[in-house]
Amino acid sequence: MRIREATAVDWPHIYPFWSEIVAAGETYAYPEGLTSEEAKDLWMYDHVVVAVEGDQILGSAKMGPNRPGRGSHIGTASFMVSPEARGKGVGRALGDYCVSWHKDNGFHGIQFNAVVETNITAVRLWQSLGFQIIGTVPDAFDSRSHGRVGLHVMYLPLT
Amino acid sequence: MRIREATAVDWPHIYPFWSEIVAAGETYAYPEGLTSEEAKDLWMYDHVVVAVEGDQILGSAKMGPNRPGRGSHIGTASFMVSPEARGKGVGRALGDYCVSWHKDNGFHGIQFNAVVETNITAVRLWQSLGFQIIGTVPDAFDSRSHGRVGLHVMYLPLT
């Protein structure tokens, strides 16, 4: 598996698992039922990468400043791993890449704004990379299977 | 003083204090040096109101869902009070309006994502309306006078 920068021609291979993950209703507060073009506008900006094995795309991550202006020294990122590629360490590889990319680009820290508290795999993965839970907004995510659950704000200082 | 919905013709009267507040570098992580049109795109969407006295606009607030999809039951808001109108209760009037508007529109809670910790007036005002600090992202705002300071995530449950 390797991680490389994504280009526009990768999007048709990202969109199937991207939309499947959003439709599952467990991890992301994106609008549901977006067209491929609408979803592309929400994902393919700032720095976007894909995890690939041969010619297969296993996952994608996007990263960049969490806020403009006087908040732009803190980064943020989002991650999608194809359900077919789960358990292969794709999330960890993308997470490691994300931390390195932010360090290389001089960010002061990385903030995740909305980690669903019932997404235990993600919470544990980020914690294993050094992220801490800054706080949890109660009931802020309407999980398909769990009902209303909290959204963690997580943070990793880099300097 | 009364609060009414803003229309496009109000924007030229909002932009002077909006840009002055952003340029002061103490409270908002908007890009600096935006044109009036660029700033308008960042402010004049969702539900936007102005606080007026006679024909003078003293402040403005915008509010709406904090996230789309499965996060849209939590609202958020931003506030700008003209520096010339400080100390007249404009922020409190806009804050009270904001809480009522979210209740009337069936929101489950209100989340402020980035309250600068050195903006004591705002922090105390939101606390007096019942908001609690969920957590603070350290060093996340580059204040012109204080250097890097924390950004509070604040939350008010409504149901």
Interface residues (C-beta under 8 A of the other chain):
Chain A: V22 G25 Y28 A29 Y30 P31 E32 N66 R67 P68 G69 R70 G71 S72 H73 I74 H108 G109 Q111 N113 A114 I133 I134 G135 T136 V137 P138 D139 A140 F141 D142 S143 R144 R148 L151 V153 Y155 P157
Chain B: V22 G25 Y28 A29 Y30 P31 E32 N66 R67 P68 G69 R70 G71 S72 H73 I74 H108 G109 Q111 N113 A114 I133 I134 G135 T136 V137 P138 D139 A140 F141 D142 S143 R144 R148 L151 V153 Y155 P157
